[in-house]
Amino acid sequence: MPVVDGALIGRIFRDEYGRSVATLIRIFGDIDLAEDAVQEAFALALRKWPVGGVPPNPGGWITTTARNRAIDHLRRESRGRELQGQRVVEPPDDPAREEVEPVQDDRLRLIFTCCHPALATEAQIALTLRLLGGLTTAEVAHAFLVAEPTMAKRLVRAKHKIKAAHIPYRVPSDAELPERLRPVLAVLYLTYNAGTSGPSGDGLRREAIRLARAMASLMPDEAEVAGLLALLLLTESRSAARFAADGSIVLLRDQDRGAWDRTMIEEGRAIVRACLRRNNPGPYQIQAAINAVHADAASVEATDWGQILALYDQLLAVSPTPVVALNRAIALGEVRGPNAALALLGNLDLDDYHLFHAVKADLLRRLGRPADAARAYARAAGLAPSDAERAFLFGQLDDLGPTASERSEAPGS
Amino acid sequence: MARYLLSVHSVDGEAREPMTDVQMQHSWQEIQALEAEMKSSGSWVFSGRLHDADTATVVRVSGDEVVTTDGPFVEAKEHLGGFYIIEAADLDAALAWASKVTRVISAPIEVWPFADTAGG
């Protein structure tokens, strides 16, 4: 029998919090009531389980306990009378029924409400992490480098809008789905990306993958959901190799491929293969396929750049953004040489994007133009969003040698 | 059911391409058809088109006096040009009507929930 401690209950909390909150919101139609009740149920679990053991279905126990708490609240508080008058669904007579019959779609309903296009992206992300991930307001604030009161205000405002404007609590119809799925996938992708640089990175990346996995199992017919999960897994497989022991960034081409997580690669690759068979490509599936090609290569030299370039051509066709064009230019540089890639960069409107200048610098270095490369590295470092990236770019600048940096500082050079 | 205001904003001095009589006729017909659809579905509560902002008048209390001035209240580039008040099951249903209106009139629409209906 496992030891019932804070860590075990914490694991159950992460697995079950979103499901319980989602079910209670469906039953009571009130987000705050659902959150409070589920938190109380976990507080009770922390007291009871270490003594009496974990119940056989901990999630069901939490949901049932939270539901009873919520009913108590509604009966006790004067606010309860108002709510009962407004509620769409009456509290059930038998609160234990739900435990045996969980409605699997509750989390789906909730994520579509959290990521409703009538809410700002930052509010969508905050709500998703708060309500489905069970992160505290302080944790969400910390992850996005925002002061806690600011984040609290953002969450209150978003929840108020859901209620006041009657943002529905349901899974969109098939006709609406493509448009409504886009912000949901973007929220998970942005959450993962925030985890690649921010202070609470590991937790955010884990949460994004966990939610993507839940979405993929709840919407097995949506190829892009599977594609996103594969993309996150294949990216995550390299996380241990992405930083050196001193915390500095290691580029894909210099990474120790032995440190890549083979289990994640296998899972990601299997999803990519299944996506290919479906033949209904979209931006996430194509990006996953690109990452799968990298994962297949034993070394940077062995990488099938021709295939990667073909995938970027496909990606650029479905999502013609300057950032995609920049990545395609990198692949082109590997296939046809740095000159061809450099020629493409001139057309891109990315002057404020640090990676644009980093890519340009690398191409100029390979073309034997160290002074120009130094200028581009300096510009990239000036725009870099994190200390690690800035340090990396200054390192690249130093590697060019002293003459290059001096010359780059001379006017008109 | 919830109630929403769909407000249509017109930008002062924004000279639109002058419409031909045929275009005007076509646009008018489209608006009529859409309003008929709103009414037959039971969504339409009220609607109206407003004169330009320089026809508005502001009335306000200053001390003990009520002062009347040439309007509008907020000097801005954009002003309320017209509105619909509709009943809808939820925001998605209201947004669906707003999408139809904006397609017909080619101007952005703001969707505001009323505070005095259930759940507001």
Interface residues (C-beta under 8 A of the other chain):
Chain A: Q86 H116 A118 K163 A164 A165 H166 I167 P168 P172 E176
Chain B: A2 A88 A89 D90 L91 D92 A94 L95 V111 P113 A115 A118 G119 G120
